[in-house]
């Protein structure tokens, strides 16, 4: 079983910055992708940014140029630096990891963190 622990959420004024962290622990052969998703009240969960272990990144159009995802493969950790925050960025942010469970696994497994609240005031 893999556990994801997030930190770094909070309340910030529009135009401000926050940095989220997510650390993965537990047994797994390899982490393939780690990323961040968010879900606002009454809305579906949406992708924010992902990072593959080879460093390839992917961003939602709404955060390009403002958010940066990075990671430390050795620490099984991913970060999300959020700058120029807007009220519409207010959501619960969830860390996600896609892992290969064992060297013999033919399928991958997905895990989610508990979520961290980000609130941006206008």
Residue frames as qw, qx, qy, qz and C-alpha x, y, z in Angstrom:
[[0.000, 0.889, 0.458, 0.000, 0.00, 0.00, 0.00],
 [0.412, 0.265, 0.013, 0.871, 1.19, 3.48, -0.84],
 [0.189, -0.809, -0.441, 0.340, 0.46, 6.55, 1.26],
 [0.336, 0.516, 0.149, 0.774, 0.57, 10.12, 0.01],
 [0.342, -0.691, -0.410, 0.487, 0.94, 12.93, 2.51],
 [0.285, 0.692, 0.232, 0.621, 0.31, 16.48, 1.36],
 [0.374, -0.638, -0.305, 0.601, 1.23, 19.75, 3.01],
 [0.307, -0.074, 0.212, 0.925, 1.40, 23.44, 2.24],
 [0.036, -0.654, -0.592, -0.469, -2.18, 24.52, 1.68],
 [0.237, -0.429, -0.433, 0.757, -3.69, 27.58, 3.29],
 [0.175, 0.894, 0.403, -0.093, -5.24, 31.00, 2.83],
 [0.444, -0.184, 0.229, 0.847, -3.58, 33.59, 0.64],
 [0.283, 0.719, 0.156, -0.615, -4.59, 36.84, -1.02],
 [0.736, 0.629, 0.232, 0.089, -4.98, 37.08, -4.77],
 [0.370, 0.856, -0.314, 0.179, -1.61, 37.54, -6.41],
 [0.464, -0.662, 0.569, -0.152, 0.14, 35.62, -3.67],
 [0.545, 0.389, -0.738, -0.085, 2.02, 32.33, -3.70],
 [0.790, -0.370, 0.398, -0.283, 1.85, 28.94, -2.05],
 [0.340, 0.445, -0.819, -0.125, 3.92, 25.80, -2.33],
 [0.907, -0.174, 0.118, -0.365, 2.40, 22.36, -1.96],
 [0.063, 0.485, -0.872, -0.001, 4.38, 19.23, -1.17],
 [0.926, -0.047, 0.005, -0.374, 3.47, 15.58, -1.46],
 [0.038, -0.523, 0.850, -0.046, 5.55, 12.68, -0.21],
 [0.882, 0.030, -0.322, -0.344, 4.88, 9.06, -1.14],
 [0.190, -0.468, 0.826, -0.250, 5.75, 6.18, 1.16],
 [0.856, 0.044, 0.386, -0.340, 5.09, 2.47, 1.37],
 [0.562, -0.154, 0.736, 0.345, 5.99, -0.44, -0.82],
 [0.651, 0.710, 0.112, -0.243, 6.16, 0.12, -4.54],
 [0.808, 0.076, 0.307, 0.497, 8.56, -0.91, -7.26],
 [0.326, 0.071, 0.249, 0.909, 8.48, 2.37, -9.13],
 [0.201, 0.719, 0.365, -0.556, 6.59, 5.64, -9.22],
 [0.496, 0.365, 0.550, 0.565, 5.78, 6.48, -12.82],
 [0.027, 0.575, 0.229, 0.785, 3.90, 9.74, -12.50],
 [0.230, -0.507, -0.591, 0.584, 3.07, 12.11, -9.64],
 [0.056, 0.410, 0.339, 0.845, 0.78, 15.04, -9.97],
 [0.087, 0.259, 0.504, -0.819, -1.80, 17.40, -8.58],
 [0.116, -0.504, -0.699, -0.494, -5.51, 17.59, -9.17],
 [0.083, 0.048, 0.412, -0.906, -8.07, 19.93, -7.65],
 [0.171, -0.510, -0.800, -0.266, -11.75, 19.91, -6.91],
 [0.147, -0.136, 0.194, -0.960, -13.88, 22.92, -6.09],
 [0.359, 0.255, 0.730, -0.523, -17.32, 22.56, -4.45],
 [0.623, 0.559, 0.336, -0.432, -19.90, 21.34, -6.94],
 [0.486, 0.710, -0.419, -0.291, -17.30, 20.70, -9.62],
 [0.988, 0.090, -0.091, 0.086, -15.49, 17.68, -10.96],
 [0.620, -0.583, 0.326, 0.411, -11.93, 16.94, -10.03],
 [0.614, 0.787, -0.047, 0.037, -9.58, 18.35, -12.64],
 [0.828, 0.036, -0.032, 0.558, -5.95, 17.95, -13.54],
 [0.145, -0.959, 0.087, 0.226, -3.60, 20.73, -12.47],
 [0.284, 0.760, -0.581, -0.064, -0.16, 19.38, -13.31],
 [0.981, -0.152, 0.122, 0.027, 1.71, 16.09, -13.59],
 [0.062, 0.786, -0.611, -0.067, 5.35, 15.10, -13.61],
 [0.971, 0.111, -0.210, 0.003, 6.82, 11.84, -14.87],
 [0.748, -0.560, 0.189, 0.302, 9.95, 10.46, -13.28],
 [0.673, 0.214, 0.269, 0.655, 11.86, 11.35, -16.45],
 [0.194, -0.350, -0.090, 0.912, 10.97, 14.97, -15.76],
 [0.035, -0.345, -0.606, -0.716, 8.25, 15.36, -18.36],
 [0.095, 0.324, 0.540, -0.771, 5.59, 17.79, -17.15],
 [0.050, -0.474, -0.693, -0.540, 2.03, 18.55, -18.16],
 [0.014, 0.220, 0.412, -0.884, -0.13, 21.50, -17.10],
 [0.215, 0.725, 0.651, -0.066, -3.73, 22.53, -17.34],
 [0.318, 0.575, 0.247, 0.713, -4.11, 25.57, -19.58],
 [0.321, -0.876, -0.235, -0.272, -5.57, 27.54, -16.67],
 [0.643, -0.727, 0.105, 0.218, -2.34, 27.33, -14.65],
 [0.774, 0.285, 0.118, 0.553, 0.34, 27.50, -17.36],
 [0.291, 0.619, -0.077, 0.725, 2.83, 30.24, -16.65],
 [0.415, -0.687, 0.176, -0.570, 1.73, 30.53, -13.01],
 [0.854, -0.397, 0.298, -0.154, 2.26, 27.07, -11.50],
 [0.409, 0.586, -0.699, -0.014, 5.39, 24.94, -11.63],
 [0.951, -0.266, 0.067, -0.141, 5.57, 21.26, -10.75],
 [0.301, 0.640, -0.688, 0.159, 8.87, 19.76, -9.68],
 [0.933, -0.304, -0.058, -0.182, 10.02, 16.69, -7.85],
 [0.115, -0.637, 0.754, -0.110, 12.71, 14.74, -6.12],
 [0.818, 0.098, -0.499, -0.267, 12.72, 11.16, -7.38],
 [0.429, 0.212, -0.774, 0.414, 15.02, 10.01, -4.60],
 [0.140, 0.006, 0.619, -0.773, 12.58, 11.26, -1.98],
 [0.019, -0.447, -0.868, -0.216, 9.42, 10.20, -3.85],
 [0.038, -0.646, -0.399, 0.650, 8.24, 13.77, -3.49],
 [0.275, 0.522, 0.474, 0.654, 6.51, 16.21, -5.78],
 [0.131, -0.460, -0.294, 0.828, 6.02, 19.94, -5.31],
 [0.231, 0.709, 0.531, 0.403, 3.66, 22.49, -6.78],
 [0.237, -0.292, -0.130, 0.917, 4.78, 26.10, -6.71],
 [0.135, 0.744, 0.623, 0.203, 1.73, 28.29, -7.23],
 [0.235, -0.238, -0.036, 0.942, 2.30, 31.95, -8.09],
 [0.233, -0.001, -0.255, -0.938, -0.05, 34.75, -9.08],
 [0.023, 0.310, 0.939, -0.145, -2.90, 32.93, -7.41],
 [0.306, -0.216, -0.300, -0.877, -6.46, 33.84, -8.35],
 [0.565, -0.093, 0.471, -0.671, -9.73, 33.37, -6.45],
 [0.866, 0.225, -0.182, -0.408, -10.71, 30.76, -9.04],
 [0.467, 0.378, -0.780, 0.175, -7.76, 28.64, -7.89],
 [0.453, -0.313, 0.570, -0.610, -9.60, 28.04, -4.63],
 [0.847, 0.054, -0.437, -0.297, -10.06, 24.28, -4.31],
 [0.781, -0.449, 0.435, -0.011, -9.04, 21.20, -2.44],
 [0.432, 0.666, -0.589, -0.154, -5.80, 20.05, -4.04],
 [0.941, -0.177, 0.271, -0.100, -5.13, 16.32, -4.23],
 [0.045, -0.608, 0.754, 0.245, -1.84, 14.59, -4.82],
 [0.939, 0.223, 0.083, -0.248, -1.91, 11.60, -7.15],
 [0.179, -0.570, 0.772, 0.218, 0.64, 8.90, -7.85],
 [0.910, 0.294, -0.146, -0.254, 0.66, 6.25, -10.58],
 [0.315, -0.613, 0.724, -0.015, 2.93, 3.42, -9.54],
 [0.735, 0.208, -0.627, -0.155, 4.13, 0.06, -10.78],
 [0.746, -0.581, 0.136, -0.296, 3.56, -2.09, -7.69],
 [0.776, -0.370, 0.477, 0.185, 6.12, -4.86, -8.29],
 [0.074, -0.500, 0.655, 0.562, 8.74, -5.70, -10.92],
 [0.151, 0.124, 0.942, 0.274, 6.32, -8.27, -12.31],
 [0.321, 0.567, 0.506, -0.565, 3.20, -6.10, -12.38],
 [0.313, 0.319, 0.663, 0.601, 1.42, -5.83, -15.71],
 [0.077, -0.823, -0.416, -0.380, -0.82, -3.02, -14.55],
 [0.215, 0.289, -0.340, 0.868, -0.28, 0.18, -12.64],
 [0.318, -0.637, -0.670, 0.212, -2.03, 1.38, -9.50],
 [0.045, 0.622, 0.064, 0.779, -3.29, 4.86, -8.67],
 [0.446, -0.466, -0.590, 0.486, -3.23, 6.44, -5.23],
 [0.036, -0.782, -0.191, -0.592, -4.61, 9.69, -3.84],
 [0.228, 0.076, -0.544, 0.804, -3.71, 11.89, -0.92],
 [0.089, -0.569, -0.735, 0.358, -6.24, 13.20, 1.56],
 [0.166, 0.785, 0.362, 0.475, -6.33, 16.66, 0.01],
 [0.368, -0.352, -0.267, 0.818, -5.21, 20.07, 1.17],
 [0.158, 0.872, 0.459, -0.059, -7.35, 23.21, 1.04],
 [0.359, -0.013, 0.149, 0.921, -6.13, 26.22, -0.91],
 [0.061, 0.848, 0.514, -0.112, -8.21, 29.38, -0.50],
 [0.367, 0.115, 0.162, 0.909, -7.45, 32.54, -2.44],
 [0.007, 0.759, 0.499, -0.417, -9.20, 35.68, -1.26],
 [0.400, 0.647, 0.333, 0.557, -9.94, 38.60, -3.57]]
